[in-house]
Amino acid sequence: MATEHISDMSMGELRAFVESIIQEHMGPPRSLFYKQQGKRPIEEVLASMRANLWTPPAGAKSSLEMLREDRDR
């Protein structure tokens, strides 16, 4: 039996209703895991990322210091 008013719903019915509305707007569930799209092996991609990391020079300002400078201008 369908209820006509939200106030007549049990907590479980209300929860199921809200979840159905959210699911309707979001579409099908998306995977939380990475799906490889290219042909490069993941190990090669990670090695390239490690090799291309940028290290700021000694004495350089931190990102926090730069943000504070911009804020205080």
Order of alpha helices (4+ residues) and beta strands (2+ residues): alpha-alpha-alpha
